[in-house]
Amino acid sequence: MNGFITKALHTRARVKDANGALRTPIYENAAFEFDTAEDIDDVSIGKSIGHVYTRSSNPTVENFELSVKNLTNSLGVIALGSGMAAIATTILSLVKAGDSVITTKYLFGHTLAFFQNTLPSLGVNVKFVDILDEKEVEKACDKDVKLIFFESISNPQLQVADIEKLSKLSHSYGIPLVVDTTATPFYMFEAKKFGVDIEVLSSTKFISGGGTSVGGLIIEYGSFDWKKTPNLKPNYDKAGHFAFLHKARKEIFQGFGAVLSPHNAYLQTLGLETMALRIDRACENTLSLAEWLEGKKEIKSVNYPSLKSSQFYDISKKQFKYAGSILTIELEDKTAAYRFMNRLKIIRRATNLHDNKSLIVSPYFVIYPFNSHEEKMALNITTGLMRLSVGIENIEDLKEDIEQALGV
Ligand SMILES: *Cc1c(COP(=O)(O)O)cnc(C)c1O
């Protein structure tokens, strides 16, 4: 069983359902009961496997995690309440006050705020670099750096770094590489092959399938040797190779209560089954739209990494099955962009990504409300820029909608 869709459909739950349900039901309960007091002890100390309390684990959530683990051939998977919970849990599992991290400013708005505000307030030194410039990244590497973090395709600039090169560099300094792959989930990017140690993503996006629910995933590939990581020493002593997952799950995830609800785990398991079909369709639509938009004189610029005109054409082709389903277009200014967005009839004005429906938003005004004008200009986020997350509609309808919205 090697095909992605086959695996997505046929991963078996760890325990067969008592009533033979063909789909793992929603276990919408907080606690689990045991026949004897000794049985509950055994599960609590890890001597036998089971569920005690839904903040720690739950059969519906476990089934979702198992499906992702099977699809990624990873060491372990943690499903959490949101993509931000996955990012924060991963980083807080690796750093302590006095440590440093390396990242870029080309990040999703709330991730940027976490690096700019939250981590420094906890005494963590954040080094912002240009991740396209390996020399600059290397200059920032030292023994205090505990991770390098960036997005596989940055949102909304659509910047693509050479992940394999950065992985080799970070590993030569004994630093783990953490990549947010929300734009390119595991159907379209083999993170392990390119040297990613920990993949984090928002399952709210492509996985949920139609923007049904908020969720996040941490996927660890077992490629990093945690033995020499001082922050994980107690975890290494207990769990060996599983040191990171041990700390992330047993300490940070539990301590913050960043749990994915069983209902959302159910929706996301359902989404996982059709993700590959939806990604094929959405990404084919995106390339077709991007090429068509490039020929429109009313549009100042079109950005999509799979366009021949993109500086990231070669590297995205090497790394990803598709360059995602997000493109950006730029009009002259806010007035022109807002006029265009307000005239759209099919494409919706909403901030989500990778919904079945096409969604459009102004990153300048909606995604970065906390950053100054100068900072946004430095991030290439202009007032006329729009981010279009392309859905699975019939392509002719999308083109017709854009055509009429551009018209006089
Ligand atoms: C949406 C998103 C997140 C945050 O995910 P939530 O599920 O909304 O918490 C993180 N990174 C990227 C690239 C995103 O697009």
The ligand as a MOL file (V3000), in Angstrom:
LIG
                    3D

  0  0  0     0  0            999 V3000
M  V30 BEGIN CTAB
M  V30 COUNTS 15 15 0 0 0
M  V30 BEGIN ATOM
M  V30 1 C -2.6670 29.8840 8.8100 0
M  V30 2 C -1.2190 29.7420 8.9760 0
M  V30 3 C -0.6590 29.5210 10.2350 0
M  V30 4 C -1.4810 29.4770 11.4860 0
M  V30 5 O -2.3880 28.4440 11.5070 0
M  V30 6 P -3.7380 28.4700 12.3940 0
M  V30 7 O -4.3180 27.1280 12.1660 0
M  V30 8 O -4.5800 29.5930 11.8720 0
M  V30 9 O -3.3150 28.7210 13.7940 0
M  V30 10 C 0.7110 29.3510 10.3080 0
M  V30 11 N 1.4980 29.4160 9.2320 0
M  V30 12 C 1.0000 29.6440 8.0040 0
M  V30 13 C 1.9230 29.6880 6.8370 0
M  V30 14 C -0.3700 29.8260 7.8350 0
M  V30 15 O -0.8580 30.0800 6.6110 0
M  V30 END ATOM
M  V30 BEGIN BOND
M  V30 1 1 1 2
M  V30 2 1 2 3
M  V30 3 2 2 14
M  V30 4 1 3 4
M  V30 5 2 3 10
M  V30 6 1 4 5
M  V30 7 1 5 6
M  V30 8 2 6 7
M  V30 9 1 6 8
M  V30 10 1 6 9
M  V30 11 1 10 11
M  V30 12 2 11 12
M  V30 13 1 12 13
M  V30 14 1 12 14
M  V30 15 1 14 15
M  V30 END BOND
M  V30 END CTAB
M  END
